[in-house]
Amino acid sequence: MLPFDTTTPAVVFKLDANVLHHGGLGVIRSLGRVGVPVYAVHEDSLAPAAHSRYVRGRWLWSPDPTENGLILEGLAQLAKRIGRPSVLIPTDDAAAIFLAEHGGALASYFRFAQPPRDLPRQVAGKYSMHELCRQLDVPSAEATLIGAWDQALDFADKVGFPLVAKLSAPWLPRKGKLRSTMIVGNADELVEVYQRCGPAAVGGLMLQEYIPGGRGHDWFFHGYCDAASVCRPAFTGVKERSYPAHAGLTSLGRCEDNDELLREATTLLEKLAFSGIVDLDFRWDARDGRYKLLDFNPRLGAQFRLFRDSAGMDVALASYLDLTGQQIRAGRQPVGRRFLVENYDPISALRYWRRRELGLRSWLASVRRVDEVAWFARDDLLPFVLMCTWMVCRAVARPWRRRIRHPELAEPQYVPGRNHDSGNPTRRRRERLFEEYR
């Protein structure tokens, strides 16, 4: 890779309370390995990504994503602490929506992509994305927004079971153990989902037809669009396994060429005048021979490290270069490259095995062919160790676990990272331990 200017800091920005978000760690490593000073927002002092060797500094901060004024104040504090303009990279829907709608007040502090103000909320919303697809004649699955229980029954009678239940605004805080996407196999399961949603089901729950799938039917597109909506780089890949099975995040992905899908995705992004990093999910529908758009994520996809082209570009690095006024070098996508998420794929594989869709030998063979994993890295081991610790603790505490935010982290608290530049490294290590555990 040719050298470029890495003096501008980057900030990894998230509002979601998921402590095991591997996409943020991918950004930290991607930029940190080429010499960019990387800062990050984390919701817990023991968040695995917060302890990457490539983090220059981190803010322990878990604001309510609906408190826009407090988030603006907090980001301004972060910017003043850094002391110079920085590139701001959102890694979840809430952060991307916030920047599009309120980021103007931060323009003197940060450089970030600026899509049309209302677009990220529109495409991240499950039913509003469905309506947009209908307006633009983009193939998508049949769907309805639930207004009453009778409407749910009517839709189920129309499309049949199984069907897919999705929270229409998955970035908003929610109570209980509701997943943002759930496969509903029969009427009893539909009753259970509706009751678990409670009053939020009315206007907050979308039902979607289940498109029959199979091996090689689930695809995704990752890209970075500049201010003119030119998408470069742009990648396509196959979702080999997901968690939960057939209805969740990618646990094993493979990079594959798909010119038709690439053309459809880039045409859509140009029509929308989209700018920034994007992650789109499609399913091939054998009934009519078309790719149906299932999800539009107006931010970085967690598995983006699957795609790193022959010029060394991934979407995080491309975003950094473009926002700092540098050239994005063209390269070829790495066909056949595989990416695995260690904490989810074994669980996912077990569910595929129960469905008789995967055997032990085929799973082991797929794991051996992996080129990169989400957490383990020889040059950055601590995040992997902490991820394993979190998974064990979650398994033990699952019956009592509640998803809550830390009220003491409503305002950002700065802690130097492992990559902090200090004249006395030994003393700084002691100080960091004191700051974290006092």
N, C-alpha and C positions, 0 to 999 in steps of 0.2 A: 504494500500500500504506500502511495506517495505521501510525503509529509504535508500537514496542513496546520493552520493556526488553532491551537487548543487553549488559548489564554482566557477565553470567555467561560465563566463557570456555567454549570447546568444544575437545575433543581428538579428533582423528581417529585411530582406533586400528586398526592392522592387524598381523597376524602372518605373512601370506603374503609370500613373497620376490619377488613380481612388482613390479618397479620401474616398469612402465608401466601401473599401475592407474589408469584415468581416473575411476573412481568417487570415489576419495578427493579428487582435484582438484576434482570437482564439488561435494563438500561444502565444501571450503575456500572456493571462490568463492561458493557459495550463501549461506553464513553470513557470510563476510568482507565481501561487498558491502553487507550491511545493518548492518555495524558491530560484529559479534561478534568478540571477540579469539579467533583460531583458532590452536591448536597442533596439531602432527601428529607421528606416528611414521613414520620413513622408514628403509629398509634400506641406503641408499646416499647419500653426500654429494651426488651428482649426480642423484638422483631428480628428475624434472621437477616433480612436484607440490611438492617441498620448496622450490622457488624461486619459487613463486607470490608475487605482491606482497601477497596477503592472509594470509600466514602470519606470525603474531606470533613464534613460536619453534618449533623442531623438534628432535626427539630422533633422532639416528642410532642405530638399535637394530635388531638382527636376532636375537632370541632363538629358541631351539628351541621350537616350539609345544607340545612335550610337557613342558617344564620349568616346571610350574605355580608352584612356589615362587619361582623366579627372576623369572617374569613378575609375580607379585604384588609382589615387592620393587622391581622396576623401575618399575611403575606408581605405587607409593607414593612413589618418588623424584621422579617427574614431578609428582605432585600437590603435594608439598612445595615444589618449585621454583616452581610457579604461585602457591601460597600461599593459595588459596581454592577452595571446591568448584567443580567444572567438570562440564559435560555430556560424557559419553563416548559416542562413536558408533563402533561396530564396522563395518568395511567388508568383512570376509571371514568365512567360516564358522568358521575357527579362533578368531578373536577373539570372535564371537558365542557359540560354545560355551563358551569359557573364562569369559566374563562370567556366563553362566547357571549354571555349575557352581561357580565360585570367586569370583564377584563380591561375595559377602556381606562379605568382609574389606575391601572397598574402599568400602563404603557411606558412610563418613565423609568420603571424598575426592571421590567422583564421584556424579553422578546419571545413571542409565542405565535402560533398559527392563528389566523383570524378568519374563520368561515363566516358565512352569513349568521347574524345574531341568533335567529330562532332555529337554525337548522340542526345543531346537535341535539336539542331537546326533541325536535320532531322525529329525527331518525332513530334516536335511542329509545323513544317510547314505542312499545311493541305495536299498539293499534294505530298510532299516528303514522308509523312507518308503513303499515299495511295500507292505510288510506293514500299515502303518498305514492306507493307502488301502483295503486289503481289509477291515480291521476296521470302517471307517467307511462302507463302500460308496461310496467315491469312485472314479469312473472313472479307470483308469490302464492303462498298457501292461503286457502279460504280461512277467514277468521271473523270473529264477532266480539264486541265488547259487552260484557254481561251487565244488563240493567236490572234483571230480575231472574229468579230461579227458573221460571217458565221459559225464559229465553235460552238458558243453558240447556234445558231439555230439548227444546226445538232444534238447536244447533246440533246436538248429539244425534238426534233422529235423522238430521239431514246428511251429516258426513259420516256417521257411524263411529264405533270405537275400534282401536284406541284413538284418542285425540290428545292434543297438547294443551296444557294450561300454563299461561304465562302471566306474571305480574306486569301490568301495563307500564308501570314506572319503576323498574327494578332498582334504581339508584336511591330511592327514598328509604329511610329507616323503616324497618318492619319488626313486628313482634313475633315470638314463637319460632317454630322450626320450619317456616315456609321457605321452599326453594323458589328461585325466580322462574324456573322452568320445570314442569312435572309432566310425566306421561300418565295419562288417565286411561286405565284399561277397561273399565266398565262403569255402570251407573252408580254402584255403591262407592267406588273410588271418587267419582265426580261429586257425590254428596259429601264425602269426607273433605275433599279439597275446598268445596264451597263453604262448609261449616268452619274449617280452620281459618279461612280468610275473614270470616265474620262480616261486619258491616263494610269492610274495605273491599269485599267482593264486588259490590255494586259500583261500577265505573272503574274499578281497579284490577279486575281480572279479565283476561282475554282468553278465549278458547280458539284453538287453531286446528285445522285438519292435520292429521298425521299422514305425511307423505311416505309411502312404503319405500324403504331403503334397502341397502345391501352393501356388499364390499365394493368400495370405490365410488359410492354414491354421494358421500359427504365431502364437500369441498370448501375451501376458504381462500380469501384474497386478502393480501396485506400490501399496503402501499403508502407512499408519502406524496401528497399533492402540494405543489407550491402555490403562490398567491394567484397564479393564472390557471389553477386547477390542472396543470400538467402533472401527471402521476409518474414519478421517477424517484426511486425504483418501484417496480410493481411485481408482485410474486403470486403464484397460485400453488396450492397444495391440497393434499388429501388427508382427511381426518380418519386415521385407521382405527383409533379407539377414543372414546370420550367418557367422561365421568360427570353425571351418571351415564350409563350406556345409552347411546343414540340420542342423548338429549342434554348434553352438557359441554363443559370445557374440554379441549383437546388434551388427552393424556399421552397419545402417540400420534405424531403427524409426520407426513412424508412430502417432500417438495416434488411436484410434478408439473410439467408444462401442460397448459390448457389454453390454447389461443382463443377459443370461443368465449370462455369465461373471462379471460383477460380483457377481451374487447368489450363485452357487456358491462363489466365492472367499471372500466375507465370511461366508457361513454356515459354511464349513469353519474359518475362523479363530476364529469364535465358539465352535464346538464344542471346539476345542483350547485355548481360553482363552489364545490367543496375545497377546503384547504386544510392541510394538517395530516396527521397519521390516521389511517383508517383500517378497520378489520371487518370484513364481510363474510357471512356464513351462507352457503348455498347447499341445496340438495337436488340431485338429479332426479327428475320425475319421469320414470319410464313410461307412464301412462300417456304423456304427450310429448316426450322427448325434449323437455326444456329444463333449464336450471332455475329453481325457485329460490328467491332471496328469503332467508329465514331471519337473519339478524343483521343489523347495521350498527356497528360500534364506532362512534366518532372519535376514537382514540386508539392507542396502542393495544394490540392483542397480546395476551400473556405469553403465547408461544412464538413471538416474533423472531426469536433467536434461531428458529428453524431456517430462516431465510437470511443468508449472508452471501452475496454474489461474488463473482470472480474479481471484482474491484475492491472487495472488502466492505461493501456497503450493506447495512441493514437499515430499517426504517428510522431507528433512533438516531443513528449517525447521520443519515441523510437529512433528517429534520434539523439537527444541530448545524450542519454545514450550511444549509439553505438560510436558516435564521441568523447566521453570523456572516452572511454575504459571500459564502464560498461556493465553489463549484461542486456539484454532485457528480461523481465519476460513474460512467456507465459500465456495467458488467453483465455477465450471464448468470441466470439463476441456477443454483446448485441442484440439478435434477437428481433425485434419489436420496438426498440428504434426509436424515431422520432425527426427530427431537422427541424426547420422552420426559414426562413429569414423574419423578420417582415416588412422591407421596400419594399420587392418585392412580397411577397405572396399575399397580398390583390389585387395588380394590376394584378398579374397572375391569381388569382381566377376569377376576373372580365372577363378576356379574355376567360377562360374556360367556364364561364357561358354564354357568348355570343355564344360560339360554342355549347351550350346545353350539355356540358359534366360535369357540376357541378351545384348543387343547393345550396341555402343558408344553409339549414339544414346540408347537407353533408359537406359543408365547415366548419361550426361551429363545427361539430363533429370531423373533422380532426384536427382542431386547439386545441380542448380540450385534445386530446390525445398526444400532443407534450411534449417531455421530456426536450428539451433544445432549446433555441432560439439563434440567432446569436448575438444580441446586448444587450438585457436586462439581467442584472444579479444583484441580490440583493446586492452582495458584491462589485459591480463595476458599479454604475449607470450613471456616467457622459458620457461615450461613447454613451449610448442609448439616452440621452437627446440631445447630439450634433448631432447624426444621424437624429433625428426627426427635428431638426432645419435646417439641410442641406436639407432634403427632402422638407420642406415647402419653403425654399428659392429657391430651384430648380424649384418647381412648379410655383412660382410667376415669376421668371426670365427666364423661359424657352424660350419665344420668342426672348430674346436678348442674351441668353447664348452662349458663345463660349468656346471650349475646348482648353485652352492654358496652357503652363507651366509658372511658375513664373521665369522671367529672373534673379531676385535677388537671387534665390536659386540655381544657377548653381554650387555654392560651398557650402559645408555643414556648417550649423550653429548649434552649440550645445545649447540645452536648457535642464536643469535638469527636470526629470520627477517627478510625484507625489510620487513615491517610492524612491526618492533621499534621501540618508543617510546624515543628517545634524545635527550639534550640536545645531542649533537654528531654529526649524521648523517654527516659526512665521516669523522670518526675511527672511527665504528662500522663504516662500510663497509670501511675498511682492516683493522679488527680481525676482521671476519667472514671476509675473504679469508684472513687469517693462520690463523684457527681451522680453516677448511675444508681448506686445502692444506698445512698444516705436516706 
